[in-house]
Each structure stands twice: as structure tokens, then as C-alpha cells.
């Protein structure tokens, strides 16, 4: 009995050692930052508040290479590291705003609330998603020429017909 117990323990240990590794999981670096608003121009100064990505603030002084003096919407004044500050609205907020606009426009189209507009029954209104190629209702991808016209030709077919008629 004792040998049987020891043998089963060894089998369990051996199977865990020689087991295939678990599949690797893909993860991403997040773009959600939290920066500190400090009383002075160094990490030695007291933290007044943590500011999340998208927090707007007014720039009061911009003469230092490392820190910018700012005022938050609730009136706190302090210093933030320059490397985390941008005059542009964060992409996440822009995307959320555009997705909301897209949803409201889809609702208008589907409810025929646009005056005088009758949607083509062959075209299904779908939300726009990132990364998908633009397609025509027939399912073919659009091809644009350098001149910016569909079809890949610089001159229109009617222009070619007129040119060939003049040569006759």
C-alpha cells in the first residue's frame, strides 16, 4: 500500500513536469494614463491630485523643459510632466464621440426621419467599423484613380467617346 501511494505521487509529479506549456495569451499596452498634479516641479513635491487621460486643464506657465504649470477644472493649480500632455483630444474620446454620432445617424436613416429621403432597399445600413475596407452595395471594393474618380481612369468614358467621334 505504501509503495502504491509513493508511486501515484511520483506519477502526478512527473506528469506535471512533462506537461505541455499553456497557450500564450496576447495582451496590449493600455493608453489609459494617470498622471500626478504636484505642488512643485519635482517628484519630491506633494501630490495634489491624480489626473486621468482626457482631463482638460488650463496651461498657466510653459517655460520649463520638464514641467508645465496648470489649473484643473476644479481650480487646483500645480505642475504636471510635459511628456504626458498634448493639445489634442485623446483618440479614445474622439472615437467614442464619432461612434455616438454614427449610431444617431444610423437611427435617423432607419426611421426615415430625413425629409424626402427614401433609402434604397438593396442597401443595408450597417455601422461603420474600424479596419473594414469600404465596399459598394454590389460587394466590390472601390478603386480610385489618381484623379480621384471611381474606376481607376483619369478621363470619363463619355469624354473618350467624344474624342473618338472627333477623330472620325
Buried (B, 14 or more C-beta within 10 A) or exposed (E): EEEEEEEEEEEEEEEEEEEEEEEEEEEEEEEEEEBBBBBEBEEEBEEBEEBEBEBEBEEEEEEEEEBBBBBBEEEBBBBBBEEEBEEEEBEEEEEEEEBEEEEEBBEEBEEEEEEEEEEEEEEEEEEEEEEEEEEEEEEEEEEEEEEEEEEEEEEEEEEEEEEEEEEE
